[in-house]
């Protein structure tokens, strides 16, 4: 049988299976380790659909991945054939291939966008984001509402419960969905832990060394082990294991560590150094115009070292990625987002720590997070093996032991479904009462709960049958005190209680607890009045063993009944829908199942929909100039990080917005509104035409964060334009967008 190829590449078995399923017109889910070549399946599908003159949508979880795909596919198919929609960017939206964030696709399907009628396929890249606490709902709603005529291709890293995911999609879409799984990596990975004392070792040897040292070391005041840092690890791996991604869960640490390494090391020869310098001049123009962060990046990059995180400007990230692809960056310090979808394989991956801050607490990396990041190691066709190195501090081994990761213990995908007011309004606008009930029964949460309920009921029935069919060595006395096995432990307990009662003395025996003890003794004496007949030792042992088994069965049955009680009611989401709908009726968004003007407006707002809608209808916007309006909108849904600070300048009077927020919270609760006025100073100044360098002085935000705030404001302005009909207001919102969409904040990278 001849091997199947695609563009000269010999296909792996799982790729062949996926392409065959696509050729048969099936929806397909591909779950395979990071770096095994899932992208090829997507490329084949895109090419096939476009060759047939049909349209296709490619969704990705983050804008960085959407932007990269847009650039890749533009090169493959030409500028006219590819469009992109990411909220703040709309380019060539009529193109046959549309790249978009999953949020945009969800907004299209929930509003029944007619442009979807001509789309034959939807690709969900990184479909395991269904598991994401913040944004998983978007994925779930997109899958539930994707029109039946549209086939699905889902790409994912290895999923523990892939079959459950596929069963769910197949059930709600009433079609057979092909599951293609690959567990083997083309380039195998090796995992090591590192400290200065041990060098590169596996988990067992790490603990063995630690315990030997602890046992043999004399008592000491200071640390027993040498402190270890990133420089120690890089020094050990730089001869054999570069290029490397070095994951650090802090932006500032990314830049600091890269600078520390560059002070000691240079990986580039003079010719490569010139290439890097030319690339910087080509990207950023004369050096006199550069920002300090660009100068810092250049200082590092000319030595083959760089850093990459969300706080960089888009143009800086693009250049770092380009230099990385050209193999001019040998060590890249980066945050976790670099491992999402963007295909930049390396020989090794390093972890500065195996704990991360999740917004609330520091916690160990989950299995799937560790393997997603480690999966970047091992370049197909270049490396025989990939390597994952984790830094450990032996001084904290007992207090905070390094996690032991296991690819066979990946956390299952779980539903993160949350019901927004926007979803309530859109469902009310497009579906009947019965269809809405069915919609919630289609959620992954409802599907999983139904499965779990069925499994628990079946297990309980089996256990009850075992328990009721008493074991062959269990006699009729087994559950009473006529059985020595049950009688003897209780008799010992009674004797102990009697001794304790005697020790109290007459005065304390007469108090409440003394009288309670006496009552207990009396009851137990009644129960144990008859001494049981003696049993042969052999029979006793068998009886005792079987009784133990029965106690285990009983305990498991108690647990199952408890689990069944805690499972959400099948109508949980529908009840929540009714509750939120009543709040919207109270606020004048719905009347007798019909959307009122406020409800119509909020259907098109996907960020703080109630606050934005109330703002539009309140007349507050008419009291503000364009720069103040931009400033106010930037504060909506903004969440500052712990150490962010902003200059305090009087930009506008926040009292009317505070009154609106209090009104919404009085009906919908404190969690229904989120805004932060402090950030407004940045967007106000930018809207007034102030230079980026001056805007930077107004806060300690990274350049990339400032641009993100501006682009998010543009995104919200665009949503408002879709939501309102008044020509003068439409014109004004367009003007506000134009004031923000300029210079560094314009989408230059695309």
C-alpha atoms as one frame of an Amber mdcrd trajectory, in Angstrom:
protein
   0.000   0.000   0.000   1.571   3.324  -1.059   2.087   6.085   1.511  -0.181
   9.087   1.195   1.573  12.454   0.838   0.487  16.085   1.050   2.683  18.776
  -0.521   5.584  16.309  -0.576   5.173  15.358   3.117   4.598  11.693   3.952
   1.559  11.592   6.227   1.467   9.950   9.650  -1.287   7.427  10.317  -3.478
   9.868  12.289  -3.119  12.541   9.578  -4.207  10.039   6.910  -7.233   9.047
   8.996  -8.187  12.694   9.538  -7.884  13.530   5.816  -9.946  10.454   4.891
 -12.700  11.526   7.308 -12.660  15.045   5.812 -12.881  13.593   2.288 -15.949
  11.624   3.421 -17.593  14.903   4.514 -17.519  14.171   8.252 -17.033  16.479
  11.198 -13.694  15.594  12.803 -11.947  16.070  16.157  -8.159  15.561  16.104
  -6.488  15.138  19.514  -2.711  14.732  19.317   0.324  15.910  21.312   1.633
  19.416  20.684   4.035  19.495  17.741   2.830  16.308  15.981   1.419  18.062
  12.900  -2.278  18.799  13.531  -1.942  22.042  11.541  -1.431  20.013   8.361
  -4.995  18.653   8.735  -6.370  22.214   8.945  -4.280  23.330   5.943  -5.576
  20.413   3.863  -9.191  21.227   4.753  -8.776  24.953   4.002  -7.184  24.189
   0.627  -9.870  21.607  -0.254 -12.818  23.873   0.650 -11.376  26.865  -1.215
 -10.584  24.749  -4.315 -14.251  23.721  -4.323 -15.281  27.403  -4.305 -16.831
  27.257  -0.833 -16.215  29.361   2.304 -14.523  28.336   5.564 -13.951  29.936
   8.983 -10.850  29.369  11.116 -11.267  30.302  14.792  -8.466  30.603  17.344
  -8.516  31.295  21.096  -6.206  34.332  21.136  -5.610  37.270  18.814  -1.900
  36.457  18.477  -2.788  33.095  16.950  -5.490  34.643  14.719  -2.972  37.217
  13.470  -0.346  34.550  12.781  -2.824  32.398  10.856  -3.931  35.437   8.851
  -0.350  36.138   7.786   0.387  32.458   7.033  -2.724  31.974   4.898  -2.241
  35.298   3.083   1.137  34.000   1.915  -0.419  30.687   0.862  -3.558  31.904
  -0.897  -3.060  35.609  -1.601  -4.363  38.812   0.006  -7.824  38.730  -1.645
  -8.642  35.217  -0.446  -8.200  35.759   3.306 -10.013  38.031   5.787  -9.737
  38.558   9.544 -12.254  39.526  12.251 -11.006  39.972  15.817 -13.340  42.606
  17.257 -10.914  45.503  16.934  -9.768  44.454  13.427 -11.987  43.864  10.399
 -10.214  43.211   7.098 -11.710  41.686   3.936 -14.742  40.214   5.748 -16.251
  38.824   2.502 -13.206  36.594   1.759 -13.694  32.816   1.242 -11.334  32.092
   4.168 -12.117  34.059   7.327  -9.830  33.990  10.372 -11.490  35.078  13.609
 -11.360  34.748  17.368 -13.895  32.268  18.752 -15.730  35.175  20.455 -16.552
  36.699  17.056 -17.869  33.398  15.706 -20.027  32.954  18.821 -21.450  36.453
  18.330 -22.286  35.613  14.716 -24.046  32.317  15.461 -26.014  33.665  18.423
 -27.374  36.554  16.299 -28.105  34.281  13.299 -25.725  36.241  11.048 -26.902
  35.582   7.451 -23.300  35.616   6.149 -22.845  32.153   7.744 -25.207  30.551
   5.219 -22.399  30.320   2.646 -19.850  28.830   5.100 -19.388  25.057   4.783
 -16.769  24.362   7.476 -15.651  25.809  10.802 -12.219  25.004  12.290 -11.872
  25.270  16.085  -8.149  25.458  16.764  -7.209  24.554  20.374 -10.745  23.240
  21.068  -9.625  22.213  24.573 -10.075  25.903  25.504 -13.589  24.707  26.285
 -11.915  24.048  29.654 -10.859  27.684  30.153 -12.547  29.222  33.189 -12.829
  32.706  31.687 -13.672  31.896  28.085 -14.841  28.283  27.913 -18.495  29.373
  27.613 -17.745  31.031  24.261 -16.503  27.717  22.828 -19.461  25.795  24.185
 -22.015  28.257  22.793 -20.219  28.297  19.425 -20.410  24.494  19.134 -24.051
  24.294  20.291 -25.193  27.030  17.883 -23.013  26.225  14.842 -25.532  25.759
  11.985 -26.212  22.114  10.972 -25.025  22.709   7.363 -21.564  23.636   8.681
 -19.142  20.763   9.388 -16.648  21.018  12.273 -12.927  20.377  12.544 -11.620
  20.590  16.113  -7.873  20.523  16.798  -6.595  19.849  20.274  -3.669  18.728
  22.339  -4.193  15.312  23.969  -7.538  15.221  25.853  -8.219  12.725  28.653
 -11.949  12.493  27.813 -11.854  13.051  24.042 -14.507  10.380  23.457 -16.893
  12.172  25.836 -16.323  15.441  23.940 -16.993  13.738  20.594 -20.103  11.954
  21.956 -21.444  15.320  23.125 -20.813  17.060  19.778 -22.299  14.100  17.891
 -25.384  14.070  20.151 -26.204  17.784  19.941 -25.507  18.005  16.202 -27.130
  14.630  15.442 -24.254  13.477  13.250 -21.359  11.016  13.431 -18.186  12.826
  14.461 -14.863  11.117  13.694 -12.405  11.045  16.597  -8.782  10.835  15.486
  -6.391  10.343  18.404  -2.612  10.112  18.405  -0.740   9.593  21.661   2.727
   8.981  20.226   5.060  11.889  19.607   7.098  11.838  16.399  10.054  13.311
  18.314  10.020  11.653  21.774  10.418  13.876  24.831  12.675  13.379  27.844
  11.889  15.097  31.148  14.508  16.226  33.675  14.695  18.183  36.909  17.671
  20.406  37.629  19.493  21.871  40.610  23.126  22.905  40.993  23.744  20.010
  43.377  22.176  17.247  41.259  22.625  18.393  37.660  20.022  16.983  35.221
  18.197  14.062  36.899  14.861  12.270  36.738  12.252  12.454  39.510  13.406
   9.326  41.376  17.081  10.363  41.395  16.141  13.879  42.564  14.370  12.506
  45.658  17.038   9.843  46.242  19.785  12.504  46.300  17.712  14.779  48.523
  16.987  12.060  51.106  20.616  10.863  51.174  21.826  14.417  51.850  19.198
  15.065  54.532  20.081  11.832  56.360  23.849  12.233  56.190  24.135  16.002
  56.728  25.083  17.350  60.183  22.595  19.840  61.739  23.217  23.266  60.226
  21.902  26.793  60.653  21.942  27.869  56.972  20.688  26.259  53.775  21.888
  22.733  53.144  21.741  23.051  49.344  23.236  25.569  46.935  20.692  28.050
  45.504  19.951  27.410  41.809  18.945  29.949  39.161  18.284  30.106  35.424
  21.926  30.897  34.591  23.030  27.591  36.163  20.572  25.664  33.978  21.411
  27.540  30.743  25.134  27.003  31.392  24.560  23.224  31.572  22.315  22.946
  28.488  23.788  25.562  26.128  26.284  23.271  24.384  23.827  20.520  23.417
  20.245  21.582  23.957  19.658  24.995  22.314  17.534  26.632  20.973  15.429
  26.745  24.142  12.218  28.348  25.322  12.537  29.370  28.952   9.085  29.693
  30.565   8.789  32.309  33.312   5.398  33.138  34.860   6.198  36.833  35.281
   6.678  39.453  32.573   9.232  41.479  34.509  11.258  38.341  35.219  11.278
  37.544  31.464  13.100  40.797  30.684  15.331  40.662  33.795  16.476  37.090
  33.201  17.162  37.731  29.505  19.298  40.742  30.514  21.211  38.676  33.093
  22.031  36.012  30.508  23.031  38.587  27.855  25.478  40.163  30.326  27.400
  36.860  30.409  26.763  35.206  27.028  26.740  35.800  23.284  25.436  33.161
  20.854  25.788  35.061  17.551  28.726  35.579  15.193  29.363  39.051  13.626
  27.396  38.237  10.464  24.317  37.072  12.438  24.617  40.125  14.666  24.461
  42.376  11.562  21.341  40.513  10.386  19.641  41.264  13.706  20.659  44.947
  13.644  19.379  45.338  10.068  16.076  43.721  11.035  15.623  46.224  13.908
  16.364  49.196  11.629  14.000  47.851   8.984  11.218  47.315  11.561  11.565
  50.405  13.748  13.355  53.019  11.618  16.157  55.260  12.973  17.303  54.401
  16.488  16.553  57.930  17.726  12.803  57.113  17.431  12.965  53.867  19.442
  11.341  53.198  22.797  13.547  52.068  25.709  12.019  48.559  25.451  13.019
  48.349  21.747  16.585  49.359  22.653  16.646  46.717  25.384  15.349  44.053
  22.972  18.011  44.965  20.414  20.748  44.847  23.063  19.695  41.276  23.882
  18.825  40.081  20.370  22.286  40.890  18.965  23.526  38.216  21.390  20.892
  35.654  20.336  18.718  36.207  23.433  15.215  37.729  23.694  11.999  37.833
  25.711   8.336  37.634  24.663   5.173  38.425  26.639   1.797  40.170  26.311
   3.249  43.474  27.531   5.356  43.936  24.360   4.054  46.044  21.510   2.664
  44.004  18.592   5.506  45.139  16.295   8.091  44.044  18.896   6.480  40.610
  19.262   6.400  40.189  15.482  10.121  40.940  15.176  11.078  38.592  18.038
   9.030  35.825  16.381  10.650  36.459  12.979  14.177  36.368  14.443  13.259
  33.212  16.323  12.079  31.508  13.138  15.315  32.497  11.410  17.212  30.718
  14.251  18.841  33.948  15.353  17.366  33.660  18.871  18.908  30.798  20.849
  17.279  31.394  24.241  13.837  32.991  24.449  12.395  33.867  27.861   8.622
  33.822  27.525   5.328  33.569  29.361   2.801  30.752  28.994   0.897  32.369
  26.078   3.827  31.535  23.774   2.788  27.867  24.004  -0.755  28.475  22.717
  -1.057  27.400  19.121   1.859  29.441  17.809   4.104  26.888  16.160   7.686
  27.671  17.172   9.346  24.361  18.065  12.726  24.224  19.841  15.143  21.539
  21.000  14.381  22.115  24.672  11.907  23.786  26.979  12.862  25.056  30.449
  10.644  25.896  33.422  11.815  28.482  35.933   9.222  27.145  38.367   6.503
  24.505  38.315   4.036  26.773  40.154   2.009  29.590  38.634  -0.248  32.361
  39.921  -3.776  31.877  38.565  -5.131  35.288  39.569  -6.000  34.123  43.093
  -3.331  31.745  44.398  -0.037  30.118  43.509  -0.703  26.539  42.459   1.241
  23.706  40.786   0.971  23.522  36.991  -1.772  21.145  35.859  -0.701  18.096
  33.849  -2.200  19.474  30.631  -0.459  22.864  31.099   2.934  21.239  31.649
   2.604  18.954  28.607   1.230  21.773  26.402   4.358  23.829  27.152   6.792
  20.908  27.093   5.283  19.891  23.757   7.130  22.749  22.044  10.363  20.754
  22.492  11.611  18.473  19.736  11.847  19.722  16.132  10.679  17.254  13.537
  13.457  16.433  11.067  16.071  18.228  13.218  16.080  16.576  16.651  16.083
  12.908  17.590  14.645  13.889  20.962  13.101  16.899  22.660  13.980  17.887
  26.237  12.032  19.408  29.109  14.022  20.808  32.043  12.485  22.057  35.306
  14.409  24.120  37.844  13.969  22.989  41.484  15.147  24.394  44.803  16.171
  21.486  47.036  15.841  23.706  50.127  12.044  23.627  49.642  11.641  19.964
  48.655   9.588  18.942  51.723   7.641  22.190  52.016   6.839  22.520  48.308
   7.760  19.296  46.471   7.962  19.540  42.669   4.900  18.006  40.992   5.331
  14.713  39.188   3.593  15.002  35.829   1.970  12.062  34.108   0.698  12.182
  30.513  -1.759   9.379  31.412  -3.324  11.484  34.146  -4.392  14.487  32.102
  -7.255  16.416  33.671 -10.528  15.765  31.772 -12.191  18.653  29.948 -15.006
  20.028  32.065 -17.711  22.498  31.108 -17.196  26.098  32.231 -20.637  27.171
  30.987 -21.824  30.500  32.432 -24.957  32.301  31.338 -24.584  35.968  30.333
 -27.375  38.530  29.921 -26.343  38.826  26.258 -27.011  35.086  25.769 -30.385
  35.378  27.532 -31.444  38.218  25.198 -30.221  36.556  22.017 -31.890  33.246
  22.874 -35.103  35.102  23.685 -34.881  36.892  20.314 -34.214  33.817  18.156
 -35.676  30.709  19.866 -39.036  29.543  21.177 -39.629  28.555  24.831 -39.226
  24.827  23.984 -36.083  25.467  21.898 -34.504  27.403  24.776 -35.116  24.447
  27.124 -33.483  22.121  24.561 -30.572  24.586  24.138 -29.598  24.242  27.797
 -29.956  20.473  27.687 -27.390  20.563  24.860 -24.654  22.145  26.996 -21.549
  20.068  27.674 -22.288  20.524  31.395 -25.783  19.002  31.027 -24.415  16.177
  28.828 -21.616  15.390  31.325 -23.988  15.554  34.311 -26.458  13.232  32.582
 -23.648  10.749  31.843 -22.332  10.981  35.411 -25.866  10.532  36.789 -26.349
   7.385  34.674 -22.979   5.939  35.708 -23.613   6.606  39.414 -27.123   5.092
  39.317 -25.773   1.961  37.577 -22.930   1.639  40.108 -25.311   2.124  43.038
 -27.658  -0.602  41.745 -24.703  -2.997  41.380 -23.436  -2.260  44.911 -26.907
  -2.639  46.436 -27.249  -6.020  44.737 -23.869  -7.127  46.129 -24.748  -5.822
  49.593 -28.190  -7.453  49.737 -26.910 -10.816  48.495 -25.040 -11.522  51.752
 -21.719 -13.352  51.441 -21.689 -17.154  51.868 -19.830 -16.910  55.213 -22.082
 -14.188  56.638 -24.585 -15.687  59.115 -27.974 -14.291  60.155 -26.399 -12.572
  63.200 -23.915 -10.605  61.137 -25.602  -7.207  61.514 -26.512  -7.630  65.214
 -24.641  -7.769  68.512 -25.279 -11.519  68.596 -22.213 -11.696  66.327 -18.828
 -11.720  68.154 -17.279  -9.614  65.354 -19.686  -6.780  66.127 -20.105  -7.501
  69.856 -16.449  -7.506  71.008 -15.374  -4.019  69.803 -18.566  -2.516  71.250
 -18.015  -4.328  74.591 -14.482  -2.892  74.816 -15.883   0.585  74.107 -18.520
   0.102  76.877 -15.830  -0.948  79.411 -13.790   2.189  78.538 -16.880   4.387
  78.961 -17.633   2.820  82.386 -14.072   3.485  83.587 -14.288   7.091  82.403
 -17.647   7.481  84.203 -16.228   6.074  87.480 -13.265   8.481  87.228 -15.654
  11.472  87.211 -16.595  11.052  90.908 -20.097  11.563  92.413 -20.224  15.393
  91.989 -19.401  15.448  88.275 -21.485  12.290  87.633 -24.477  14.418  88.609
 -23.802  17.129  85.991 -25.316  17.189  82.482 -22.455  15.366  80.734 -22.231
  12.832  83.609 -25.951  12.033  83.376 -25.592  11.755  79.557 -22.743   9.209
  80.017 -24.854   7.189  82.485 -27.751   7.139  79.997 -25.421   5.925  77.248
 -23.972   3.163  79.486 -27.490   1.963  80.356 -28.531   1.771  76.685 -25.371
  -0.095  75.662 -25.724  -2.565  78.560 -29.211  -3.420  77.262 -27.873  -3.948
  73.733 -24.980  -6.090  74.941 -26.908  -8.013  77.636 -26.629 -11.344  75.819
 -23.114 -12.694  75.262 -22.916 -14.160  71.727 -22.173 -17.820  71.126 -18.565
 -18.626  70.319 -17.639 -19.086  66.672 -14.761 -21.233  65.349 -11.719 -18.994
  64.644 -11.681 -19.915  60.941 -15.343 -18.909  60.550 -14.743 -15.739  62.569
 -11.882 -14.684  60.262 -14.003 -15.257  57.150 -16.935 -13.438  58.702 -14.703
 -10.535  59.742 -13.243 -10.233  56.218 -16.679 -10.249  54.608 -18.011  -7.731
  57.128 -15.095  -5.476  56.223 -16.004  -5.786  52.530 -19.641  -4.980  53.352
 -18.587  -1.869  55.304 -16.621  -0.746  52.220 -19.677  -1.316  50.015 -21.800
   0.635  52.481 -19.323   3.539  52.535 -19.200   3.706  48.716 -23.017   3.677
  48.547 -23.137   6.625  50.981 -20.603   8.507  48.790 -22.611   7.822  45.606
 -25.853   9.027  47.178 -24.057  12.176  48.305 -22.637  12.701  44.775 -26.093
  12.255  43.264 -27.474  14.919  45.613 -24.745  17.425  44.632 -25.220  16.922
  40.864 -26.922  20.024  39.430 -30.576  19.686  38.532 -31.144  18.999  34.809
 -33.023  22.311  34.638 -30.295  24.282  36.433 -29.342  26.496  33.462 -32.947
  26.923  32.313 -33.913  28.067  35.819 -31.020  30.527  35.775 -32.234  31.722
  32.360 -35.696  32.386  33.817 -34.166  34.209  36.785 -32.017  36.467  34.584
 -34.915  37.012  32.182 -37.049  38.276  35.100 -34.277  40.727  36.007 -34.251
  41.957  32.391 -38.058  42.331  32.435 -37.704  44.401  35.615 -35.107  46.638
  33.873 -37.196  47.157  30.747 -35.255  44.982  28.299 -38.062  42.449  27.684
 -41.852  42.647  27.753 -44.034  39.571  27.205 -41.228  37.620  25.485 -40.549
  40.533  23.095 -37.277  42.468  23.187 -37.692  46.177  23.871 -35.220  48.758
  22.427 -32.793  48.257  25.349 -32.896  44.483  24.786 -32.326  44.877  21.022
 -29.303  47.053  21.754 -27.768  44.724  24.386 -27.975  41.792  21.919 -24.994
  43.336  20.083 -22.897  44.211  23.147 -20.677  41.414  24.444 -18.761  43.259
  27.174 -20.661  44.542  30.243 -23.802  44.585  28.094 -26.083  46.066  30.768
 -23.758  48.928  31.722 -23.032  49.839  28.074 -26.737  49.698  27.119 -27.773
  51.856  30.073 -25.020  54.289  29.108 -26.348  54.525  25.530 -29.924  55.157
  26.745 -29.043  57.430  29.688 -28.076  60.603  27.808 -24.690  60.652  29.607
 -22.805  60.347  26.301 -24.286  63.631  25.061 -22.716  65.456  28.032 -19.192
  64.255  27.108 -16.857  65.267  24.310 -15.377  62.521  22.086 -12.167  62.201
  24.101 -14.095  61.867  27.363 -16.386  59.255  25.798 -13.362  57.217  24.678
 -11.914  57.557  28.183 -15.143  56.406  29.834 -15.510  53.379  27.530 -11.901
  52.295  28.183 -12.726  51.922  31.888 -15.587  49.489  31.224 -14.608  45.896
  32.041 -10.976  46.927  32.654  -9.280  44.946  35.402  -5.989  46.305  36.660
  -3.249  43.959  37.813  -2.040  44.044  41.394   0.831  46.541  41.033  -0.566
  48.791  38.271  -0.646  52.495  39.029  -1.985  55.469  37.062  -1.600  59.238
  37.305  -4.691  60.870  38.746  -5.963  63.552  36.398  -9.520  64.938  36.298
 -10.720  63.464  32.994 -14.492  63.494  33.581 -17.162  63.350  36.267 -17.751
  59.673  37.104 -20.855  60.255  39.270 -23.445  59.522  36.513 -21.709  56.203
  35.642 -21.527  55.288  39.339 -25.281  55.938  39.643 -25.953  53.696  36.628
 -23.741  50.967  38.106 -25.567  51.137  41.458 -28.943  50.872  39.700 -27.869
  47.761  37.718 -26.339  46.178  40.828 -29.525  46.800  42.835 -31.373  44.515
  40.373 -28.669  42.082  39.192 -26.203  41.909  42.098 -22.686  43.307  42.726
 -20.986  41.027  40.149 -23.039  42.418  37.240 -20.874  45.529  36.755 -17.133
  45.953  36.349 -15.216  49.124  35.507 -12.067  50.913  36.672 -11.887  54.711
  36.156  -8.109  54.877  36.751  -7.234  53.630  33.250  -9.261  56.402  31.555
  -6.383  58.899  31.753  -4.410  56.845  29.187  -7.135  56.685  26.539  -8.218
  60.290  27.138  -4.696  61.545  26.390  -4.286  59.210  23.387  -7.648  60.325
  21.999  -6.491  63.960  22.290  -3.553  63.200  20.005  -0.799  63.003  22.649
   2.289  60.993  21.576   2.739  57.402  22.747   5.876  58.320  24.706   3.879
  60.921  26.701   0.994  58.485  27.277   3.489  55.987  28.710   4.387  58.437
  31.477   0.795  58.344  32.777   1.042  54.794  34.194   3.407  51.886  34.767
   1.616  49.680  32.200   3.760  47.894  29.622   3.542  49.277  26.085   1.618
  46.200  24.912  -0.945  46.670  27.696  -1.504  50.306  26.736  -2.132  49.265
  23.132  -4.409  46.466  24.355  -6.494  48.992  26.363  -6.829  51.227  23.260
  -7.706  48.295  20.953 -10.299  46.981  23.469 -11.919  50.423  23.478 -12.051
  50.367  19.659 -13.643  46.895  19.871 -16.345  48.206  22.254 -16.997  51.229
  19.992 -17.482  48.825  17.065 -19.976  46.749  19.092 -21.875  49.950  19.950
 -21.972  50.875  16.252 -23.612  47.512  15.525 -26.093  48.083  18.362 -27.404
  51.592  17.567 -29.328  52.933  14.579 -29.270  56.719  14.946 -27.156  58.188
  12.064 -25.628  61.022  14.133 -24.533  58.607  16.873 -23.125  56.158  14.304
 -21.089  58.989  12.814 -19.837  60.030  16.239 -18.766  56.486  17.203 -16.845
  56.199  13.910 -15.076  59.477  14.718 -14.192  58.206  18.213 -12.691  55.041
  16.695 -10.611  57.045  14.214  -9.157  59.136  17.064  -7.865  55.960  18.741
  -6.881  53.896  15.686  -3.611  55.692  14.884   0.184  55.426  15.003   1.422
  52.748  17.439  -2.125  51.589  18.234  -3.044  51.012  14.567  -2.873  47.383
  13.472   0.473  47.675  11.718   1.474  44.041  12.190  -1.183  42.810   9.771
